[in-house]
Amino acid sequence: MDVETRFQLIKGAAREIITEEELRKLLETNTCPLAYDGFEPSGKAHIAFGVYRALLLKDLLKAGIKFNLWLADWFAWINNKMGGDIEKIKKVGDYFIEVWGAAGIDMSSVKVLRASQEMNQDYWKKVIVIAKHTTVERATRCLSIMGRRAGELKETAQYFYPMMQCADIFHLGVDICQLGLDQRRVNILSREIADRLKWKKPILVHHHMIPGLEGQKQPEGYDEIRDVDIEIGSKMSKSKPSSCIYVHDSAAEIKEKIVKNAFCLPNEAKNNVVLEYFREIIFRAFKEIKIERDKKYGGDISFSNYSDLEKSYLAGKIHPLDLKNALAEYLDKLINPIRNHFEKNKKAKELYSFVKTQEITR
């Protein structure tokens, strides 16, 4: 595969690249760059994690990227997930691995690492060195990567979190940080640290944040850039079941949530959650989609790309309810293999039985 094709595959998975020039140069000189993303084991998987992230990862693997999936169990512990119980957190990590496999990720082509098993003396030295080159003010700003604002932070341990996440990048020796846009503050810090200490400077490939069904919220202090702040503050959260679609939801539950809760104004694309799911998820997985309509409204209509779908919707050719029903159908097709795996595989079933009994917290 040529460099341009690989570049476009990676760019297609990105909301932001820092910088495109550096990424092109990397691809020209390295046939198998190393990237990573980190995940706090923290409860039931939703479509942003179990479906969307898997689709992005498949494209990155096609582009020749080697990938480390970092199970950030100690980070979840610091962030008081699963009641701050590290053993429960580790068990949820096992559940995450089952989700990735069921979502169609070739687990033999990625490397799963657990933070608790990788944090050796060299790792903690990097944490201290990074902390010594980071002001308290800057560290405080980076705490938003935990999904929390300054007023919600109560423990000194939480200040370790951004320093540890920055250390992950250098400890793993990655070329690319391929995390969500909500992690940009610490990733940008890592580039500044790399310049100061002459360490390998990572390229940042931030992916889009899938919003909750209710759509955009007002900025909440997660980033200085307003559009980024809104996107981060509106992301899907597993702690809000009515605004979240889980990979275990039945076809009926998926349809009910979308029809009832998805923000979808007629003839409007801005902040239209249903259109956004089609753009970011459905058209990554399907070459063509069909919207079913009553014959008196023109009958069924098919699309092979998102742009044509949006134009038809803006022109009033598709009713919001028809669009919602189609989204529910296609999301169910993507979720079905995951749902079936957890219903039929004994190990997966036991893990899900454990996870669903745990309290979901932010």
C-alpha beads as a LAMMPS data file, in Angstrom:
LAMMPS data file: protein, C-alpha beads

362 atoms
361 bonds

1 atom types
1 bond types

-500.0 500.0 xlo xhi
-500.0 500.0 ylo yhi
-500.0 500.0 zlo zhi

Masses

1 110.0

Atoms # bond

1 1 1 0.000 0.000 0.000
2 1 1 1.435 3.396 -0.995
3 1 1 2.080 6.224 1.461
4 1 1 -0.842 8.380 0.283
5 1 1 -3.364 5.561 0.677
6 1 1 -2.054 4.827 4.173
7 1 1 -2.152 8.523 5.050
8 1 1 -5.764 8.866 3.892
9 1 1 -6.826 5.800 5.919
10 1 1 -5.357 7.351 9.060
11 1 1 -6.745 10.800 8.259
12 1 1 -10.181 9.250 7.791
13 1 1 -10.051 8.077 11.403
14 1 1 -8.994 11.490 12.705
15 1 1 -10.760 14.574 13.952
16 1 1 -7.386 16.285 14.371
17 1 1 -3.792 15.457 13.412
18 1 1 -0.798 17.203 14.989
19 1 1 0.843 17.401 12.540
20 1 1 -0.071 16.098 9.071
21 1 1 3.411 16.917 7.779
22 1 1 5.024 14.819 10.530
23 1 1 2.620 11.939 9.859
24 1 1 3.484 11.891 6.149
25 1 1 7.186 11.875 6.955
26 1 1 6.697 9.023 9.434
27 1 1 4.841 6.926 6.864
28 1 1 7.559 7.569 4.284
29 1 1 10.255 6.266 6.618
30 1 1 8.431 3.623 8.687
31 1 1 6.277 0.848 7.215
32 1 1 4.891 -0.201 10.624
33 1 1 4.661 2.749 13.060
34 1 1 3.520 2.025 16.600
35 1 1 0.372 3.674 17.998
36 1 1 -1.596 3.272 21.205
37 1 1 -4.837 4.131 22.914
38 1 1 -5.609 3.756 26.614
39 1 1 -8.885 2.712 28.214
40 1 1 -10.072 2.863 31.802
41 1 1 -11.927 -0.390 32.634
42 1 1 -15.021 1.242 34.032
43 1 1 -18.272 -0.560 33.244
44 1 1 -20.545 -1.671 30.411
45 1 1 -19.304 -0.900 26.899
46 1 1 -21.232 1.503 24.710
47 1 1 -21.107 1.947 20.931
48 1 1 -18.471 4.706 21.065
49 1 1 -16.094 2.160 22.621
50 1 1 -17.312 -1.186 21.323
51 1 1 -18.372 -0.288 17.764
52 1 1 -16.892 3.065 16.663
53 1 1 -13.446 2.504 18.171
54 1 1 -13.250 -0.940 16.599
55 1 1 -14.078 0.465 13.142
56 1 1 -11.335 3.089 13.449
57 1 1 -8.832 0.513 14.624
58 1 1 -9.521 -1.723 11.624
59 1 1 -8.623 1.142 9.263
60 1 1 -5.438 1.878 11.180
61 1 1 -4.397 -1.755 11.004
62 1 1 -5.044 -1.677 7.235
63 1 1 -2.668 1.283 7.048
64 1 1 0.093 -0.853 8.556
65 1 1 -0.066 0.635 12.046
66 1 1 1.007 -1.607 14.918
67 1 1 -1.255 -1.002 17.877
68 1 1 -1.033 -1.272 21.647
69 1 1 -4.331 -1.361 23.535
70 1 1 -3.472 -0.065 27.009
71 1 1 -5.771 -1.280 29.768
72 1 1 -5.362 1.614 32.177
73 1 1 -6.420 -0.218 35.327
74 1 1 -4.390 1.885 37.752
75 1 1 -5.778 5.003 36.095
76 1 1 -9.319 3.752 36.691
77 1 1 -8.318 3.098 40.318
78 1 1 -7.096 6.688 40.712
79 1 1 -10.286 7.907 39.015
80 1 1 -12.390 5.924 41.537
81 1 1 -14.054 3.770 38.893
82 1 1 -15.779 0.579 40.100
83 1 1 -15.837 2.083 43.581
84 1 1 -12.038 2.342 43.568
85 1 1 -11.729 -1.476 43.814
86 1 1 -8.645 -2.484 41.775
87 1 1 -9.620 -6.176 41.591
88 1 1 -13.012 -5.310 40.128
89 1 1 -11.320 -2.943 37.695
90 1 1 -8.998 -5.710 36.480
91 1 1 -11.976 -7.989 35.906
92 1 1 -13.649 -5.294 33.822
93 1 1 -10.400 -5.178 31.824
94 1 1 -10.951 -8.864 30.932
95 1 1 -14.472 -7.915 29.811
96 1 1 -13.078 -5.142 27.575
97 1 1 -10.861 -7.679 25.791
98 1 1 -13.926 -9.817 25.085
99 1 1 -15.752 -6.771 23.663
100 1 1 -12.891 -5.965 21.278
101 1 1 -12.719 -9.524 20.007
102 1 1 -16.495 -9.739 19.543
103 1 1 -16.447 -6.408 17.671
104 1 1 -14.293 -7.998 14.989
105 1 1 -10.854 -6.753 15.977
106 1 1 -8.180 -9.315 15.115
107 1 1 -6.706 -9.637 18.599
108 1 1 -3.619 -11.379 17.180
109 1 1 -2.755 -8.155 15.325
110 1 1 -2.824 -5.901 18.401
111 1 1 -0.973 -6.031 21.702
112 1 1 -2.996 -5.727 24.898
113 1 1 -1.022 -4.354 27.838
114 1 1 -2.177 -3.788 31.407
115 1 1 -0.823 -0.721 33.154
116 1 1 -0.562 -2.573 36.485
117 1 1 1.781 -5.135 34.908
118 1 1 3.925 -2.639 33.002
119 1 1 4.658 -0.019 35.654
120 1 1 8.262 -0.861 36.513
121 1 1 11.014 1.280 38.049
122 1 1 11.855 2.850 34.692
123 1 1 8.203 3.823 34.216
124 1 1 7.971 5.571 37.590
125 1 1 11.228 7.387 36.917
126 1 1 9.645 8.829 33.766
127 1 1 6.601 9.904 35.804
128 1 1 8.822 11.841 38.223
129 1 1 10.937 13.396 35.460
130 1 1 7.798 14.571 33.630
131 1 1 6.333 15.939 36.882
132 1 1 9.550 17.893 37.522
133 1 1 9.158 19.526 34.105
134 1 1 5.451 20.354 34.516
135 1 1 4.047 23.242 36.566
136 1 1 1.234 22.656 39.047
137 1 1 -0.970 24.970 36.972
138 1 1 -0.345 22.929 33.828
139 1 1 -0.969 19.649 35.645
140 1 1 -4.256 21.038 36.978
141 1 1 -5.382 21.957 33.468
142 1 1 -4.545 18.445 32.286
143 1 1 -6.814 16.873 34.913
144 1 1 -9.744 17.347 32.516
145 1 1 -8.527 14.234 30.634
146 1 1 -10.114 12.247 33.476
147 1 1 -13.511 13.605 32.478
148 1 1 -13.585 15.762 35.588
149 1 1 -13.296 19.460 36.310
150 1 1 -11.150 21.038 39.015
151 1 1 -14.005 21.301 41.533
152 1 1 -14.674 17.564 41.345
153 1 1 -11.133 16.553 42.270
154 1 1 -10.628 15.614 45.901
155 1 1 -7.511 13.428 46.135
156 1 1 -3.818 14.181 45.681
157 1 1 -3.506 10.856 43.808
158 1 1 -5.475 12.394 40.935
159 1 1 -2.517 14.651 40.167
160 1 1 -0.505 11.543 39.305
161 1 1 -2.951 10.719 36.513
162 1 1 -1.794 13.170 33.771
163 1 1 1.863 12.616 34.639
164 1 1 1.348 8.847 34.348
165 1 1 -0.529 9.152 31.071
166 1 1 2.237 11.309 29.659
167 1 1 4.763 8.685 30.813
168 1 1 2.758 5.953 29.028
169 1 1 3.633 7.517 25.687
170 1 1 7.389 7.420 26.274
171 1 1 7.381 4.126 28.179
172 1 1 5.622 2.389 25.273
173 1 1 7.860 4.138 22.740
174 1 1 4.943 4.991 20.457
175 1 1 5.155 6.996 17.256
176 1 1 1.477 7.944 17.319
177 1 1 -0.962 8.786 20.125
178 1 1 -4.289 7.685 18.633
179 1 1 -6.664 8.658 21.415
180 1 1 -9.910 10.586 21.650
181 1 1 -10.032 14.349 21.324
182 1 1 -10.725 14.505 25.068
183 1 1 -7.104 13.485 25.716
184 1 1 -5.492 16.292 23.723
185 1 1 -4.282 18.337 26.709
186 1 1 -1.941 15.657 28.009
187 1 1 -0.921 14.611 24.492
188 1 1 0.105 18.168 23.681
189 1 1 2.009 18.239 26.975
190 1 1 3.873 15.105 25.833
191 1 1 5.098 16.903 22.711
192 1 1 6.366 19.801 24.808
193 1 1 8.076 17.394 27.225
194 1 1 9.670 15.598 24.254
195 1 1 11.114 18.894 23.002
196 1 1 12.504 19.763 26.439
197 1 1 14.032 16.383 27.199
198 1 1 14.965 15.389 23.627
199 1 1 12.708 12.319 23.801
200 1 1 10.880 10.904 20.770
201 1 1 8.086 13.323 19.884
202 1 1 4.717 11.634 19.289
203 1 1 2.362 12.500 16.462
204 1 1 -1.192 13.095 17.666
205 1 1 -4.103 11.532 15.782
206 1 1 -7.184 12.408 17.827
207 1 1 -10.450 10.760 16.909
208 1 1 -13.919 12.306 17.019
209 1 1 -16.036 12.047 20.176
210 1 1 -19.347 10.248 19.596
211 1 1 -22.040 12.337 21.330
212 1 1 -24.779 11.102 23.600
213 1 1 -28.237 10.822 22.080
214 1 1 -29.366 14.176 23.490
215 1 1 -26.743 16.053 21.444
216 1 1 -24.613 19.062 22.256
217 1 1 -24.190 20.559 25.702
218 1 1 -22.672 23.840 26.739
219 1 1 -18.880 23.983 27.185
220 1 1 -17.732 22.624 30.531
221 1 1 -14.062 23.617 30.749
222 1 1 -12.479 20.577 29.097
223 1 1 -10.567 22.620 26.512
224 1 1 -9.872 26.220 25.543
225 1 1 -11.116 25.753 21.968
226 1 1 -14.888 26.180 22.066
227 1 1 -15.771 23.575 19.413
228 1 1 -13.482 21.038 21.058
229 1 1 -14.886 21.871 24.491
230 1 1 -18.460 21.301 23.280
231 1 1 -17.509 18.015 21.605
232 1 1 -15.798 16.673 24.713
233 1 1 -18.578 17.844 27.029
234 1 1 -21.212 16.175 24.826
235 1 1 -19.561 12.758 24.433
236 1 1 -21.538 9.594 25.107
237 1 1 -21.332 8.498 28.745
238 1 1 -22.039 5.008 30.042
239 1 1 -23.312 6.575 33.273
240 1 1 -26.328 8.038 31.407
241 1 1 -28.281 4.984 30.146
242 1 1 -31.061 6.923 28.391
243 1 1 -28.520 8.840 26.279
244 1 1 -26.232 5.892 25.706
245 1 1 -26.478 2.788 23.515
246 1 1 -24.720 -0.228 25.006
247 1 1 -23.340 -3.116 22.975
248 1 1 -25.681 -5.388 24.961
249 1 1 -28.898 -3.512 24.136
250 1 1 -31.555 -5.505 22.293
251 1 1 -32.892 -4.396 18.906
252 1 1 -36.030 -3.132 20.641
253 1 1 -34.024 -1.152 23.221
254 1 1 -31.829 0.410 20.525
255 1 1 -34.867 1.517 18.531
256 1 1 -36.693 2.862 21.576
257 1 1 -33.702 4.914 22.729
258 1 1 -33.071 6.382 19.280
259 1 1 -36.701 7.151 18.454
260 1 1 -37.376 8.607 21.894
261 1 1 -34.130 10.380 22.775
262 1 1 -31.958 11.075 19.700
263 1 1 -31.797 14.792 18.845
264 1 1 -32.796 15.086 15.173
265 1 1 -34.451 18.289 13.951
266 1 1 -36.137 18.165 10.514
267 1 1 -34.109 19.593 7.593
268 1 1 -31.202 20.378 9.950
269 1 1 -27.709 18.855 10.019
270 1 1 -26.138 20.933 12.782
271 1 1 -26.090 19.053 16.090
272 1 1 -28.109 16.276 14.447
273 1 1 -27.026 13.201 16.395
274 1 1 -28.671 10.737 14.012
275 1 1 -26.859 12.146 10.974
276 1 1 -23.628 12.213 12.964
277 1 1 -23.943 8.504 13.781
278 1 1 -24.496 7.779 10.096
279 1 1 -21.407 9.800 9.144
280 1 1 -19.063 8.509 11.826
281 1 1 -20.271 4.922 12.299
282 1 1 -22.690 3.531 9.717
283 1 1 -20.916 4.610 6.522
284 1 1 -17.626 3.239 7.885
285 1 1 -19.194 -0.196 8.125
286 1 1 -21.621 -0.348 5.174
287 1 1 -21.020 0.500 1.514
288 1 1 -24.688 1.252 0.996
289 1 1 -27.623 1.947 3.279
290 1 1 -31.355 1.942 2.639
291 1 1 -33.931 4.247 4.218
292 1 1 -37.381 2.675 4.219
293 1 1 -40.220 5.083 3.437
294 1 1 -43.908 4.762 2.747
295 1 1 -44.684 4.607 -0.993
296 1 1 -46.704 7.807 -0.793
297 1 1 -43.474 9.592 0.263
298 1 1 -41.440 8.124 -2.591
299 1 1 -40.722 4.638 -1.291
300 1 1 -37.378 3.254 -0.153
301 1 1 -34.240 5.221 -0.988
302 1 1 -30.599 4.077 -0.922
303 1 1 -27.306 5.926 -0.405
304 1 1 -23.702 4.925 -0.980
305 1 1 -22.161 7.917 0.818
306 1 1 -22.930 10.258 3.685
307 1 1 -22.897 13.461 1.626
308 1 1 -25.875 12.403 -0.499
309 1 1 -27.795 11.303 2.587
310 1 1 -27.290 14.675 4.245
311 1 1 -28.340 16.579 1.126
312 1 1 -31.559 14.565 0.854
313 1 1 -32.323 15.113 4.528
314 1 1 -31.711 18.864 4.318
315 1 1 -33.994 19.004 1.275
316 1 1 -36.804 17.460 3.327
317 1 1 -36.867 14.211 1.352
318 1 1 -36.370 12.084 4.478
319 1 1 -38.513 12.296 7.607
320 1 1 -36.634 12.254 10.959
321 1 1 -38.513 9.144 12.074
322 1 1 -37.540 7.236 8.919
323 1 1 -33.922 8.283 9.487
324 1 1 -34.064 7.168 13.125
325 1 1 -35.596 3.806 12.234
326 1 1 -32.852 3.178 9.677
327 1 1 -30.147 4.106 12.171
328 1 1 -31.593 1.684 14.727
329 1 1 -31.578 -1.094 12.140
330 1 1 -27.960 -0.592 11.073
331 1 1 -26.660 -0.115 14.601
332 1 1 -28.360 -3.359 15.578
333 1 1 -26.529 -5.123 12.733
334 1 1 -23.216 -3.889 14.149
335 1 1 -24.092 -4.666 17.757
336 1 1 -25.614 -8.091 17.086
337 1 1 -22.313 -10.058 16.852
338 1 1 -21.126 -8.540 20.145
339 1 1 -24.441 -9.177 21.878
340 1 1 -24.507 -12.775 20.611
341 1 1 -20.946 -13.412 21.806
342 1 1 -21.861 -12.394 25.337
343 1 1 -24.999 -14.528 25.241
344 1 1 -23.300 -17.697 23.960
345 1 1 -19.660 -17.666 25.095
346 1 1 -19.364 -18.949 28.673
347 1 1 -16.393 -16.788 29.717
348 1 1 -17.862 -13.649 28.142
349 1 1 -21.244 -14.346 29.703
350 1 1 -19.732 -14.649 33.186
351 1 1 -17.769 -11.431 32.759
352 1 1 -20.828 -9.518 31.581
353 1 1 -22.885 -10.936 34.450
354 1 1 -20.302 -9.452 36.796
355 1 1 -20.013 -6.087 35.025
356 1 1 -23.748 -5.434 34.776
357 1 1 -24.185 -5.885 38.535
358 1 1 -21.668 -3.134 39.270
359 1 1 -22.667 0.459 39.837
360 1 1 -21.876 2.674 36.835
361 1 1 -20.081 5.822 37.941
362 1 1 -18.450 8.729 36.192

Bonds

1 1 1 2
2 1 2 3
3 1 3 4
4 1 4 5
5 1 5 6
6 1 6 7
7 1 7 8
8 1 8 9
9 1 9 10
10 1 10 11
11 1 11 12
12 1 12 13
13 1 13 14
14 1 14 15
15 1 15 16
16 1 16 17
17 1 17 18
18 1 18 19
19 1 19 20
20 1 20 21
21 1 21 22
22 1 22 23
23 1 23 24
24 1 24 25
25 1 25 26
26 1 26 27
27 1 27 28
28 1 28 29
29 1 29 30
30 1 30 31
31 1 31 32
32 1 32 33
33 1 33 34
34 1 34 35
35 1 35 36
36 1 36 37
37 1 37 38
38 1 38 39
39 1 39 40
40 1 40 41
41 1 41 42
42 1 42 43
43 1 43 44
44 1 44 45
45 1 45 46
46 1 46 47
47 1 47 48
48 1 48 49
49 1 49 50
50 1 50 51
51 1 51 52
52 1 52 53
53 1 53 54
54 1 54 55
55 1 55 56
56 1 56 57
57 1 57 58
58 1 58 59
59 1 59 60
60 1 60 61
61 1 61 62
62 1 62 63
63 1 63 64
64 1 64 65
65 1 65 66
66 1 66 67
67 1 67 68
68 1 68 69
69 1 69 70
70 1 70 71
71 1 71 72
72 1 72 73
73 1 73 74
74 1 74 75
75 1 75 76
76 1 76 77
77 1 77 78
78 1 78 79
79 1 79 80
80 1 80 81
81 1 81 82
82 1 82 83
83 1 83 84
84 1 84 85
85 1 85 86
86 1 86 87
87 1 87 88
88 1 88 89
89 1 89 90
90 1 90 91
91 1 91 92
92 1 92 93
93 1 93 94
94 1 94 95
95 1 95 96
96 1 96 97
97 1 97 98
98 1 98 99
99 1 99 100
100 1 100 101
101 1 101 102
102 1 102 103
103 1 103 104
104 1 104 105
105 1 105 106
106 1 106 107
107 1 107 108
108 1 108 109
109 1 109 110
110 1 110 111
111 1 111 112
112 1 112 113
113 1 113 114
114 1 114 115
115 1 115 116
116 1 116 117
117 1 117 118
118 1 118 119
119 1 119 120
120 1 120 121
121 1 121 122
122 1 122 123
123 1 123 124
124 1 124 125
125 1 125 126
126 1 126 127
127 1 127 128
128 1 128 129
129 1 129 130
130 1 130 131
131 1 131 132
132 1 132 133
133 1 133 134
134 1 134 135
135 1 135 136
136 1 136 137
137 1 137 138
138 1 138 139
139 1 139 140
140 1 140 141
141 1 141 142
142 1 142 143
143 1 143 144
144 1 144 145
145 1 145 146
146 1 146 147
147 1 147 148
148 1 148 149
149 1 149 150
150 1 150 151
151 1 151 152
152 1 152 153
153 1 153 154
154 1 154 155
155 1 155 156
156 1 156 157
157 1 157 158
158 1 158 159
159 1 159 160
160 1 160 161
161 1 161 162
162 1 162 163
163 1 163 164
164 1 164 165
165 1 165 166
166 1 166 167
167 1 167 168
168 1 168 169
169 1 169 170
170 1 170 171
171 1 171 172
172 1 172 173
173 1 173 174
174 1 174 175
175 1 175 176
176 1 176 177
177 1 177 178
178 1 178 179
179 1 179 180
180 1 180 181
181 1 181 182
182 1 182 183
183 1 183 184
184 1 184 185
185 1 185 186
186 1 186 187
187 1 187 188
188 1 188 189
189 1 189 190
190 1 190 191
191 1 191 192
192 1 192 193
193 1 193 194
194 1 194 195
195 1 195 196
196 1 196 197
197 1 197 198
198 1 198 199
199 1 199 200
200 1 200 201
201 1 201 202
202 1 202 203
203 1 203 204
204 1 204 205
205 1 205 206
206 1 206 207
207 1 207 208
208 1 208 209
209 1 209 210
210 1 210 211
211 1 211 212
212 1 212 213
213 1 213 214
214 1 214 215
215 1 215 216
216 1 216 217
217 1 217 218
218 1 218 219
219 1 219 220
220 1 220 221
221 1 221 222
222 1 222 223
223 1 223 224
224 1 224 225
225 1 225 226
226 1 226 227
227 1 227 228
228 1 228 229
229 1 229 230
230 1 230 231
231 1 231 232
232 1 232 233
233 1 233 234
234 1 234 235
235 1 235 236
236 1 236 237
237 1 237 238
238 1 238 239
239 1 239 240
240 1 240 241
241 1 241 242
242 1 242 243
243 1 243 244
244 1 244 245
245 1 245 246
246 1 246 247
247 1 247 248
248 1 248 249
249 1 249 250
250 1 250 251
251 1 251 252
252 1 252 253
253 1 253 254
254 1 254 255
255 1 255 256
256 1 256 257
257 1 257 258
258 1 258 259
259 1 259 260
260 1 260 261
261 1 261 262
262 1 262 263
263 1 263 264
264 1 264 265
265 1 265 266
266 1 266 267
267 1 267 268
268 1 268 269
269 1 269 270
270 1 270 271
271 1 271 272
272 1 272 273
273 1 273 274
274 1 274 275
275 1 275 276
276 1 276 277
277 1 277 278
278 1 278 279
279 1 279 280
280 1 280 281
281 1 281 282
282 1 282 283
283 1 283 284
284 1 284 285
285 1 285 286
286 1 286 287
287 1 287 288
288 1 288 289
289 1 289 290
290 1 290 291
291 1 291 292
292 1 292 293
293 1 293 294
294 1 294 295
295 1 295 296
296 1 296 297
297 1 297 298
298 1 298 299
299 1 299 300
300 1 300 301
301 1 301 302
302 1 302 303
303 1 303 304
304 1 304 305
305 1 305 306
306 1 306 307
307 1 307 308
308 1 308 309
309 1 309 310
310 1 310 311
311 1 311 312
312 1 312 313
313 1 313 314
314 1 314 315
315 1 315 316
316 1 316 317
317 1 317 318
318 1 318 319
319 1 319 320
320 1 320 321
321 1 321 322
322 1 322 323
323 1 323 324
324 1 324 325
325 1 325 326
326 1 326 327
327 1 327 328
328 1 328 329
329 1 329 330
330 1 330 331
331 1 331 332
332 1 332 333
333 1 333 334
334 1 334 335
335 1 335 336
336 1 336 337
337 1 337 338
338 1 338 339
339 1 339 340
340 1 340 341
341 1 341 342
342 1 342 343
343 1 343 344
344 1 344 345
345 1 345 346
346 1 346 347
347 1 347 348
348 1 348 349
349 1 349 350
350 1 350 351
351 1 351 352
352 1 352 353
353 1 353 354
354 1 354 355
355 1 355 356
356 1 356 357
357 1 357 358
358 1 358 359
359 1 359 360
360 1 360 361
361 1 361 362
